[in-house]
Amino acid sequence: MNLQSSDMVINIKAFGAKGDGETNDTKALQNALSFASSMPNITILFDEGIFLIDNFRGISSNTIIIGSQNTVIKPFSIPSQTIQISNVDNVKIYNLIFDGFAIIRGRSITNCIFNKCSFFNTKNHGLLIEDHSDKIQIRNCKFLNTGTLVTNVNAEGFGICINESTNITIKENELSNINGMSAIFIMNNSSGNILDNKIHDVVYRGIQFYNGTQTWYVKRNQIKRCGLNNTSGSGIGCNAIFTNLINSYIYCEENKIIDVVENGIEGYFKTICNNCIVNTGLNQSTNPTPSTEGIYAQAEIIDGNTIINAKTRAIAKIGTSISNMHITNNTIKGGDYGIYLNANGTTGNISNVLVANNNISNTLKEAIAIFITNKDSINNIKIENNNIFNTSSKMTSITRRGVEYIGVNGKNIVNNGSFSKWGVVPTGWTAANSIVTKVEEGNRYIPRITGNYYIGRIYQDIEPLYEKAIYSVIVKFKSNVQLRTEFIPYKADGSLDSANTISFRSYSFDANNYTREKYTFTNESYQKYRLQIGIYGTGTDEAVVSYIELTSYNKD
């Protein structure tokens, strides 16, 4: 700390403090604070030692208090003593260890800094900032064993509690063994940044937002082992980051979450991006909870996250309404489900949802599952270009209850969704005896296939997943000729068994308008098939087909 910014520097021992761990130093501190109140820009120094104090009140604006590396402040005779700083501006506190107080409170303070301080063994919160405080920095501090006498974990014992305060920076702190519901608890119309903190071995959750309209950036925090030392018999509340605020602006990005009893991230967010979440839903035999997902949230953007070994679902949202979500570019490994959206109830609806470019592997059940009870309430859902592989059980990729199955299924890397996104021929498909060009149509590019009738075609091989499977294809196209969709079985020697082809023809076609058709058959013999979509001409030498949707899948 540079002391040149202060007009005067005084040592607490000059006012009679001993710091010997036995003497009551309250009077010496009060004399020093009283002297400082009459002087602008004063610095009070604490040497190493244990200073026993029952009253810390009376700090004035423009005061700096600095301890050494081992300056400990403890209560002398009142174990429930609160240290309170109220109605001041520009107070800075450095290098003090507060040990055993009830709570350290900043009330209606502005432009204040707590840096390299420690808050140990508090009976309630470690540090409480409240009552319209503004521009507060809490940096490089340690919070250990807070809430030693809590009777209500939902309201007491937090490491850091921010209440109705704005422009708060909580950065590079370490919080552990927090006995209240959250290591960092934010409430009532507050705002700020929670950055680069280390939170570990907490009884319940890492970070929580509660009540009011709030704006916070939560970035690059490391949150580990939430709820593993919980002895309540329930894992509810033992997640890493939680908010129940629907109309707030919480941006959750680049956090690392490891080993939690409940889910990793839960609630309502603007963005959930580039987080790494490993091992959710631990200790279910002793602390069960119904929510063990990696991400269980409604967010406009869920992008670039890595989720490994979620107990049940990696990314999930369940509710009567699911809308305005982009779930893209996530890497998911393990768990029962990869991406799981469930609009429940008779009025449930899903709208404006994009699930694209995700890599999903090793799920025990479905890679992508979309359930909806009310089949008339689906609007603008796109599921495209997802890579699904190495699943070990049933692999129905995308389902809609009460409507129809859509999507792609396979043990290899698969593709699905809007054909136009692929540019020319989609991954997994091959063009034969055709010329494929990319043409502009409106504000998009689509593939156009030109070839002789009966010959020009695109195809892909379908590996069987079950002994009895339903193979389906959806084609949306415009063409000057009919199309023929064929399921051609393979023989044992690897050649095509054309004599047993199952064939469908599109009797409705239009060169100027798009037609959407679906074809399905049941494979009863656990047999590999080639799915082929060919030009079925009627005498023309050249047939032209433009696709905007091409989806294939199979299910049991």
C-alpha positions as CSV (number, residue, x, y, z in Angstrom):
1,M,0.0,0.0,0.0
2,N,1.4,3.4,-1.0
3,L,1.0,5.8,2.0
4,Q,1.9,8.9,0.1
5,S,-1.7,9.5,-0.7
6,S,-2.4,10.0,3.0
7,D,-1.8,13.3,4.8
8,M,-0.9,11.6,8.1
9,V,0.0,8.1,9.2
10,I,-0.6,7.0,12.9
11,N,0.1,3.7,14.7
12,I,-2.6,2.3,16.8
13,K,0.0,1.5,19.5
14,A,0.6,5.2,19.9
15,F,-2.9,5.4,21.4
16,G,-2.2,2.7,23.9
17,A,-3.1,-0.5,22.1
18,K,-1.1,-3.6,23.1
19,G,-2.0,-6.3,20.5
20,D,-0.9,-9.0,23.0
21,G,-4.1,-11.1,22.8
22,E,-4.9,-10.3,26.5
23,T,-5.5,-6.5,26.8
24,N,-8.7,-4.9,25.8
25,D,-7.6,-2.5,23.1
26,T,-11.1,-1.1,22.4
27,K,-10.4,2.3,24.1
28,A,-7.1,2.7,22.2
29,L,-8.9,2.1,18.9
30,Q,-11.7,4.5,19.7
31,N,-9.2,7.2,20.6
32,A,-7.4,6.6,17.3
33,L,-10.6,6.7,15.3
34,S,-11.7,9.9,17.1
35,F,-8.4,11.5,16.3
36,A,-8.7,10.4,12.6
37,S,-12.2,11.9,12.3
38,S,-10.7,15.4,12.7
39,M,-8.0,14.8,10.1
40,P,-8.5,14.4,6.3
41,N,-6.9,11.4,4.5
42,I,-5.4,9.7,7.5
43,T,-3.9,6.2,7.7
44,I,-4.1,4.0,10.8
45,L,-1.5,1.2,11.1
46,F,-1.8,-2.0,13.0
47,D,1.4,-3.9,13.8
48,E,1.4,-7.7,14.0
49,G,-0.4,-9.0,17.0
50,I,-3.8,-10.0,18.3
51,F,-5.9,-6.9,19.1
52,L,-9.0,-7.6,21.4
53,I,-11.7,-5.1,20.6
54,D,-15.4,-4.9,21.6
55,N,-16.3,-1.8,19.5
56,F,-15.0,-0.9,16.0
57,R,-17.5,1.9,15.3
58,G,-16.6,5.4,14.5
59,I,-14.6,5.1,11.3
60,S,-14.7,8.3,9.3
61,S,-14.6,9.0,5.6
62,N,-11.3,9.2,3.8
63,T,-9.6,6.8,6.3
64,I,-7.2,4.0,5.5
65,I,-6.7,1.1,7.9
66,I,-3.7,-1.2,7.3
67,G,-2.6,-4.3,9.1
68,S,0.5,-6.4,8.7
69,Q,0.4,-9.9,7.4
70,N,-0.6,-11.2,10.9
71,T,-2.8,-8.6,12.4
72,V,-5.7,-10.3,14.1
73,I,-8.8,-8.5,15.4
74,K,-10.9,-10.5,17.8
75,P,-13.7,-9.6,20.2
76,F,-12.6,-9.0,23.8
77,S,-15.7,-10.0,25.8
78,I,-18.7,-9.8,23.5
79,P,-18.7,-12.8,21.2
80,S,-21.8,-11.5,19.3
81,Q,-20.1,-8.2,18.6
82,T,-20.7,-6.7,15.2
83,I,-18.1,-4.6,13.4
84,Q,-20.0,-1.9,11.6
85,I,-18.9,0.8,9.1
86,S,-21.7,3.2,8.3
87,N,-22.4,6.3,6.2
88,V,-18.9,6.9,5.0
89,D,-17.1,7.5,1.7
90,N,-13.6,6.4,0.6
91,V,-12.6,4.0,3.4
92,K,-10.0,1.4,2.6
93,I,-9.1,-1.6,4.8
94,Y,-6.1,-3.8,4.1
95,N,-4.5,-6.8,5.7
96,L,-6.7,-7.3,8.7
97,I,-7.8,-10.7,10.0
98,F,-11.3,-10.5,11.6
99,D,-11.7,-13.6,13.8
100,G,-14.8,-14.6,15.8
101,F,-17.1,-11.6,15.4
102,A,-20.8,-12.0,14.7
103,I,-20.6,-10.1,11.4
104,I,-18.6,-7.4,9.6
105,R,-21.1,-4.9,8.1
106,G,-20.8,-2.0,5.7
107,R,-24.0,0.0,5.7
108,S,-24.7,2.9,3.3
109,I,-21.0,3.2,2.3
110,T,-19.5,4.4,-1.0
111,N,-16.1,4.0,-2.7
112,C,-14.8,1.6,-0.1
113,I,-12.3,-1.2,-0.5
114,F,-11.7,-4.4,1.5
115,N,-8.4,-5.9,0.3
116,K,-6.3,-8.8,1.5
117,C,-8.5,-9.1,4.6
118,S,-9.7,-12.4,6.2
119,F,-13.0,-13.1,7.8
120,F,-12.8,-16.2,10.0
121,N,-15.3,-18.0,12.3
122,T,-18.0,-15.4,12.1
123,K,-21.2,-16.3,13.9
124,N,-23.3,-15.0,11.0
125,H,-22.1,-13.6,7.6
126,G,-18.5,-12.9,6.9
127,L,-19.0,-9.5,5.3
128,L,-22.4,-7.8,4.7
129,I,-22.7,-4.8,2.4
130,E,-26.2,-3.2,2.4
131,D,-28.5,-0.2,2.4
132,H,-27.7,1.4,-1.0
133,S,-24.0,1.1,-0.7
134,D,-22.2,1.8,-4.0
135,K,-18.8,1.3,-5.7
136,I,-17.5,-1.3,-3.2
137,Q,-14.5,-3.6,-3.9
138,I,-13.9,-6.8,-2.1
139,R,-10.6,-8.2,-3.4
140,N,-8.1,-10.9,-2.4
141,C,-9.9,-11.7,0.8
142,K,-10.4,-15.0,2.6
143,F,-13.6,-16.2,4.1
144,L,-13.4,-19.3,6.3
145,N,-16.0,-21.1,8.5
146,T,-18.7,-18.4,8.5
147,G,-22.1,-19.0,10.1
148,T,-20.8,-20.9,13.1
149,L,-24.1,-20.2,15.0
150,V,-26.6,-20.1,12.3
151,T,-30.2,-21.2,13.1
152,N,-31.6,-20.4,9.6
153,V,-29.3,-21.3,6.8
154,N,-31.5,-19.5,4.2
155,A,-30.8,-16.2,5.8
156,E,-27.6,-16.5,7.9
157,G,-24.0,-17.6,7.6
158,F,-23.1,-16.4,4.1
159,G,-19.5,-15.7,3.3
160,I,-20.3,-12.4,1.4
161,C,-23.8,-11.0,1.4
162,I,-24.8,-8.0,-0.8
163,N,-28.1,-6.4,-0.1
164,E,-29.6,-3.6,-2.2
165,S,-26.2,-2.2,-3.3
166,T,-24.7,-1.4,-6.7
167,N,-21.4,-1.4,-8.6
168,I,-19.9,-4.1,-6.4
169,T,-16.7,-5.9,-7.4
170,I,-16.1,-9.3,-5.7
171,K,-12.8,-10.5,-7.2
172,E,-10.0,-13.0,-6.4
173,N,-11.4,-14.0,-3.1
174,E,-11.3,-17.5,-1.5
175,L,-14.3,-18.8,0.3
176,S,-14.5,-22.2,2.1
177,N,-16.4,-24.0,4.9
178,I,-19.3,-21.6,4.5
179,N,-22.2,-22.9,6.7
180,G,-25.0,-20.7,5.3
181,M,-27.0,-21.4,2.1
182,S,-24.5,-19.6,-0.2
183,A,-20.8,-18.6,-0.1
184,I,-21.8,-15.4,-2.0
185,F,-25.4,-14.3,-1.6
186,I,-26.8,-11.4,-3.7
187,M,-30.2,-9.9,-3.1
188,N,-32.6,-7.0,-3.7
189,N,-31.8,-4.9,-6.8
190,S,-28.0,-5.1,-6.6
191,S,-25.4,-5.1,-9.4
192,G,-21.8,-5.7,-10.0
193,N,-19.1,-8.3,-11.0
194,I,-18.2,-11.6,-9.4
195,L,-14.8,-12.5,-10.9
196,D,-12.0,-15.0,-10.5
197,N,-13.0,-16.2,-7.0
198,K,-12.2,-19.7,-5.5
199,I,-15.2,-21.2,-3.7
200,H,-14.8,-24.7,-2.3
201,D,-16.0,-27.1,0.4
202,V,-19.2,-25.2,1.2
203,V,-22.1,-26.8,2.9
204,Y,-24.6,-25.6,0.4
205,R,-24.2,-23.6,-2.8
206,G,-21.5,-21.4,-4.2
207,I,-23.3,-18.2,-5.6
208,Q,-26.9,-17.2,-5.3
209,F,-29.1,-14.3,-6.6
210,Y,-32.3,-13.6,-4.9
211,N,-35.1,-11.1,-5.2
212,G,-35.4,-7.9,-7.2
213,T,-34.0,-6.9,-10.6
214,Q,-30.2,-7.4,-10.8
215,T,-27.4,-7.1,-13.2
216,W,-24.3,-9.2,-12.6
217,Y,-21.4,-10.7,-14.5
218,V,-20.2,-14.0,-13.1
219,K,-17.0,-15.0,-14.8
220,R,-13.9,-17.2,-14.3
221,N,-14.8,-18.4,-10.8
222,Q,-13.7,-21.9,-9.6
223,I,-16.4,-23.6,-7.6
224,K,-15.7,-27.0,-6.2
225,R,-17.2,-29.5,-3.7
226,C,-20.6,-27.9,-3.0
227,G,-22.6,-30.0,-0.5
228,L,-20.1,-32.8,0.0
229,N,-19.9,-32.0,3.7
230,N,-23.6,-31.4,4.1
231,T,-25.2,-33.6,6.8
232,S,-28.8,-32.5,6.4
233,G,-29.9,-35.6,4.5
234,S,-30.9,-33.6,1.5
235,G,-29.0,-32.3,-1.5
236,I,-31.4,-29.6,-2.4
237,G,-29.6,-26.2,-2.5
238,C,-26.2,-27.8,-3.0
239,N,-25.5,-26.4,-6.5
240,A,-22.8,-24.1,-7.7
241,I,-24.6,-21.1,-9.2
242,F,-28.3,-20.4,-8.7
243,T,-30.8,-17.6,-9.5
244,N,-34.6,-17.5,-9.3
245,L,-34.8,-14.0,-10.9
246,I,-36.8,-14.1,-14.1
247,N,-36.4,-10.4,-15.1
248,S,-32.7,-9.9,-14.3
249,Y,-29.5,-9.8,-16.3
250,I,-27.1,-12.5,-15.1
251,Y,-24.2,-13.4,-17.4
252,C,-22.5,-16.6,-16.4
253,E,-19.4,-17.3,-18.3
254,E,-16.0,-19.1,-18.1
255,N,-16.6,-20.6,-14.7
256,K,-15.2,-24.0,-13.7
257,I,-17.5,-26.1,-11.6
258,I,-16.4,-29.5,-10.2
259,D,-18.0,-32.0,-7.8
260,V,-21.4,-30.8,-6.7
261,V,-24.3,-32.7,-5.0
262,E,-27.0,-30.9,-6.9
263,N,-26.8,-29.3,-10.4
264,G,-24.0,-27.0,-11.7
265,I,-26.0,-23.9,-12.9
266,E,-29.7,-23.4,-12.2
267,G,-32.2,-20.6,-12.9
268,Y,-32.7,-17.7,-15.3
269,F,-29.8,-16.2,-17.1
270,K,-29.1,-14.0,-20.1
271,T,-26.1,-16.1,-21.1
272,I,-24.4,-19.3,-19.9
273,C,-21.2,-19.5,-22.0
274,N,-17.9,-21.3,-22.0
275,N,-18.3,-22.9,-18.5
276,C,-16.8,-26.2,-17.6
277,I,-18.9,-28.4,-15.4
278,V,-17.7,-31.8,-14.2
279,N,-19.5,-34.3,-11.9
280,T,-22.9,-33.2,-10.8
281,G,-25.3,-35.2,-8.7
282,L,-22.8,-36.6,-6.3
283,N,-23.7,-38.3,-3.0
284,Q,-27.3,-39.1,-4.0
285,S,-27.6,-42.0,-1.6
286,T,-27.1,-39.8,1.4
287,N,-28.2,-36.4,0.1
288,P,-30.8,-37.0,-2.6
289,T,-32.1,-34.2,-4.8
290,P,-34.3,-34.3,-7.9
291,S,-32.1,-31.9,-9.9
292,T,-28.7,-33.2,-10.8
293,E,-28.1,-31.6,-14.2
294,G,-25.0,-29.9,-15.5
295,I,-27.1,-26.9,-16.5
296,Y,-30.8,-26.6,-15.5
297,A,-31.7,-23.2,-16.8
298,Q,-33.6,-20.8,-19.0
299,A,-31.1,-18.6,-20.9
300,E,-31.1,-16.8,-24.2
301,I,-27.7,-18.3,-25.1
302,I,-26.2,-21.5,-23.8
303,D,-23.0,-21.7,-25.8
304,G,-19.6,-23.3,-25.7
305,N,-19.9,-25.1,-22.4
306,T,-18.2,-28.4,-21.6
307,I,-20.3,-30.7,-19.4
308,I,-18.8,-34.0,-18.2
309,N,-20.6,-36.7,-16.2
310,A,-23.8,-34.9,-15.2
311,K,-25.8,-37.4,-13.1
312,T,-28.9,-37.2,-15.3
313,R,-29.2,-34.5,-17.9
314,A,-26.3,-32.3,-19.1
315,I,-28.5,-29.3,-20.3
316,A,-32.1,-29.2,-19.3
317,K,-35.1,-27.0,-19.0
318,I,-38.5,-28.2,-17.7
319,G,-41.5,-25.9,-17.5
320,T,-44.8,-24.8,-19.0
321,S,-43.0,-22.5,-21.4
322,I,-39.6,-22.8,-23.1
323,S,-38.7,-20.0,-25.5
324,N,-36.0,-17.9,-27.0
325,M,-33.1,-20.2,-26.3
326,H,-30.0,-20.9,-28.4
327,I,-28.2,-24.1,-27.2
328,T,-25.1,-24.2,-29.4
329,N,-21.5,-25.4,-29.6
330,N,-21.6,-27.3,-26.3
331,T,-19.6,-30.5,-25.6
332,I,-21.4,-33.1,-23.6
333,K,-19.9,-36.4,-22.3
334,G,-21.8,-38.9,-20.2
335,G,-25.1,-38.6,-18.3
336,D,-28.5,-40.0,-19.1
337,Y,-29.5,-37.3,-21.5
338,G,-27.5,-34.7,-23.5
339,I,-30.0,-31.9,-24.1
340,Y,-33.5,-32.3,-22.5
341,L,-36.3,-29.8,-23.0
342,N,-39.7,-30.6,-21.6
343,A,-42.7,-28.3,-21.9
344,N,-45.2,-29.9,-19.5
345,G,-48.8,-29.4,-18.8
346,T,-51.7,-29.0,-21.2
347,T,-50.7,-25.5,-22.1
348,G,-47.0,-26.1,-22.5
349,N,-45.3,-24.6,-25.4
350,I,-41.8,-24.4,-27.0
351,S,-40.9,-21.6,-29.4
352,N,-37.9,-19.9,-30.9
353,V,-35.4,-22.6,-29.9
354,L,-32.2,-23.5,-31.7
355,V,-30.2,-26.6,-30.9
356,A,-27.1,-26.6,-33.1
357,N,-23.5,-27.7,-33.5
358,N,-23.4,-29.6,-30.2
359,N,-21.1,-32.6,-29.6
360,I,-22.8,-35.2,-27.5
361,S,-21.2,-38.6,-26.6
362,N,-21.6,-41.4,-24.2
363,T,-25.1,-40.7,-23.0
364,L,-27.0,-43.6,-21.5
365,K,-30.4,-42.6,-22.9
366,E,-31.3,-39.9,-25.5
367,A,-28.8,-37.5,-26.9
368,I,-31.4,-34.8,-27.6
369,A,-34.9,-35.1,-26.2
370,I,-37.7,-32.5,-26.7
371,F,-41.0,-33.4,-25.0
372,I,-44.2,-31.4,-25.3
373,T,-47.7,-32.4,-24.3
374,N,-49.6,-29.8,-26.3
375,K,-48.7,-30.6,-29.9
376,D,-50.2,-27.4,-31.2
377,S,-47.8,-25.2,-29.3
378,I,-44.6,-25.6,-31.3
379,N,-43.1,-22.7,-33.2
380,N,-39.8,-22.1,-34.8
381,I,-37.7,-25.0,-33.4
382,K,-34.4,-25.8,-35.2
383,I,-32.2,-28.8,-34.4
384,E,-29.3,-28.9,-36.8
385,N,-25.7,-30.0,-37.3
386,N,-25.3,-31.8,-33.9
387,N,-22.7,-34.5,-33.6
388,I,-24.0,-37.6,-31.7
389,F,-21.7,-40.6,-31.1
390,N,-20.6,-43.4,-28.8
391,T,-23.9,-43.7,-27.0
392,S,-24.3,-47.0,-25.2
393,S,-28.1,-47.4,-24.9
394,K,-31.2,-46.2,-26.6
395,M,-30.4,-43.3,-28.8
396,T,-33.6,-41.6,-30.0
397,S,-32.0,-38.3,-30.6
398,I,-35.0,-35.9,-30.7
399,T,-38.5,-36.7,-29.6
400,R,-41.7,-34.7,-29.3
401,R,-44.4,-36.3,-27.2
402,G,-47.8,-36.3,-28.9
403,V,-46.4,-35.0,-32.2
404,E,-43.7,-36.9,-34.2
405,Y,-40.1,-38.0,-33.9
406,I,-37.6,-35.8,-35.7
407,G,-33.9,-35.7,-35.8
408,V,-31.0,-38.1,-36.4
409,N,-29.8,-41.2,-34.7
410,G,-26.6,-43.1,-35.1
411,K,-23.5,-44.4,-33.4
412,N,-21.4,-42.4,-35.8
413,I,-21.2,-38.7,-36.1
414,V,-24.6,-37.7,-37.4
415,N,-26.3,-34.6,-38.8
416,N,-29.8,-33.1,-38.7
417,G,-31.8,-30.0,-39.2
418,S,-31.9,-27.4,-41.9
419,F,-30.2,-28.5,-45.1
420,S,-29.4,-25.0,-46.1
421,K,-26.9,-24.6,-43.2
422,W,-24.6,-27.2,-44.8
423,G,-23.9,-25.1,-47.9
424,V,-23.8,-28.0,-50.5
425,V,-24.1,-31.6,-49.5
426,P,-24.5,-32.3,-45.8
427,T,-22.0,-34.3,-43.8
428,G,-22.9,-38.0,-44.0
429,W,-24.6,-37.8,-47.4
430,T,-23.0,-38.5,-50.8
431,A,-24.1,-37.2,-54.2
432,A,-23.9,-39.6,-57.2
433,N,-24.4,-38.9,-60.9
434,S,-25.3,-35.4,-60.1
435,I,-23.9,-31.9,-60.2
436,V,-24.3,-30.1,-56.9
437,T,-24.2,-26.3,-56.8
438,K,-24.9,-23.7,-54.1
439,V,-27.3,-21.1,-55.1
440,E,-28.6,-18.0,-53.4
441,E,-32.3,-17.8,-52.6
442,G,-33.5,-14.8,-50.7
443,N,-31.2,-14.4,-47.7
444,R,-29.9,-18.0,-47.7
445,Y,-27.8,-20.4,-49.7
446,I,-29.3,-23.8,-50.7
447,P,-28.0,-26.8,-52.5
448,R,-29.3,-27.5,-55.9
449,I,-28.8,-30.9,-57.5
450,T,-28.9,-31.4,-61.2
451,G,-28.8,-34.8,-62.9
452,N,-30.4,-37.2,-65.3
453,Y,-33.5,-38.9,-64.2
454,Y,-33.3,-42.3,-62.6
455,I,-29.6,-41.7,-62.0
456,G,-29.0,-38.5,-60.1
457,R,-29.3,-39.1,-56.4
458,I,-27.9,-38.5,-52.9
459,Y,-27.6,-41.3,-50.3
460,Q,-26.4,-42.3,-46.8
461,D,-26.0,-45.6,-45.1
462,I,-28.1,-46.3,-41.9
463,E,-26.6,-48.5,-39.3
464,P,-29.3,-50.5,-37.2
465,L,-29.5,-49.7,-33.6
466,Y,-32.1,-52.2,-32.4
467,E,-33.5,-55.4,-33.6
468,K,-36.7,-53.7,-34.6
469,A,-36.4,-50.1,-35.7
470,I,-38.5,-47.5,-37.5
471,Y,-36.5,-45.7,-40.2
472,S,-37.8,-42.3,-41.4
473,V,-36.8,-39.5,-43.6
474,I,-38.3,-36.0,-44.0
475,V,-37.6,-34.2,-47.3
476,K,-38.6,-30.6,-48.1
477,F,-37.8,-29.7,-51.7
478,K,-38.9,-28.1,-54.9
479,S,-38.4,-29.9,-58.1
480,N,-39.5,-30.1,-61.8
481,V,-39.7,-33.9,-61.4
482,Q,-40.9,-36.5,-58.9
483,L,-38.5,-37.8,-56.3
484,R,-38.0,-41.4,-55.3
485,T,-37.0,-42.2,-51.7
486,E,-35.7,-45.7,-51.3
487,F,-34.5,-47.9,-48.4
488,I,-32.2,-50.4,-50.0
489,P,-31.1,-53.3,-47.7
490,Y,-27.5,-54.7,-47.7
491,K,-26.8,-58.3,-48.3
492,A,-24.5,-60.3,-46.0
493,D,-21.6,-59.9,-48.5
494,G,-21.9,-56.1,-48.3
495,S,-23.6,-55.6,-51.7
496,L,-26.9,-53.9,-52.1
497,D,-30.1,-56.0,-52.4
498,S,-31.9,-53.9,-54.9
499,A,-34.6,-56.5,-55.4
500,N,-35.9,-55.9,-51.9
501,T,-35.9,-52.1,-52.0
502,I,-38.6,-50.3,-50.2
503,S,-39.5,-47.3,-52.4
504,F,-41.6,-44.2,-52.0
505,R,-42.5,-41.7,-54.7
506,S,-43.3,-38.0,-54.3
507,Y,-46.5,-37.5,-56.4
508,S,-46.7,-33.9,-55.3
509,F,-44.0,-31.7,-56.7
510,D,-43.6,-28.1,-57.7
511,A,-40.7,-26.4,-59.5
512,N,-41.5,-23.1,-57.8
513,N,-42.8,-24.0,-54.3
514,Y,-41.5,-26.2,-51.6
515,T,-43.1,-29.5,-50.7
516,R,-42.5,-31.4,-47.5
517,E,-42.9,-35.2,-47.2
518,K,-42.1,-37.8,-44.7
519,Y,-41.5,-41.5,-45.4
520,T,-41.3,-44.3,-42.8
521,F,-40.9,-48.1,-42.7
522,T,-40.1,-50.6,-40.0
523,N,-36.9,-52.7,-40.1
524,E,-37.6,-56.0,-38.4
525,S,-34.3,-57.8,-39.2
526,Y,-31.6,-55.7,-37.6
527,Q,-30.3,-55.0,-41.1
528,K,-28.2,-52.2,-42.5
529,Y,-29.9,-50.1,-45.2
530,R,-28.9,-47.4,-47.7
531,L,-31.3,-44.4,-47.7
532,Q,-31.3,-43.0,-51.1
533,I,-33.2,-40.0,-52.5
534,G,-33.2,-40.1,-56.3
535,I,-34.6,-38.1,-59.2
536,Y,-37.6,-39.9,-60.7
537,G,-37.9,-38.2,-64.1
538,T,-40.8,-38.4,-66.5
539,G,-38.8,-38.1,-69.8
540,T,-36.9,-34.9,-69.1
541,D,-33.2,-35.0,-69.7
542,E,-32.3,-32.7,-66.9
543,A,-33.9,-32.7,-63.4
544,V,-33.3,-29.9,-60.9
545,V,-34.0,-30.4,-57.1
546,S,-33.5,-27.8,-54.4
547,Y,-33.5,-28.8,-50.8
548,I,-34.1,-26.7,-47.6
549,E,-34.7,-29.6,-45.2
550,L,-33.3,-33.1,-45.2
551,T,-33.6,-35.1,-42.0
552,S,-33.2,-38.9,-41.3
553,Y,-33.5,-40.9,-38.1
554,N,-34.4,-44.2,-36.6
555,K,-36.0,-45.2,-33.3
556,D,-37.2,-48.3,-31.6
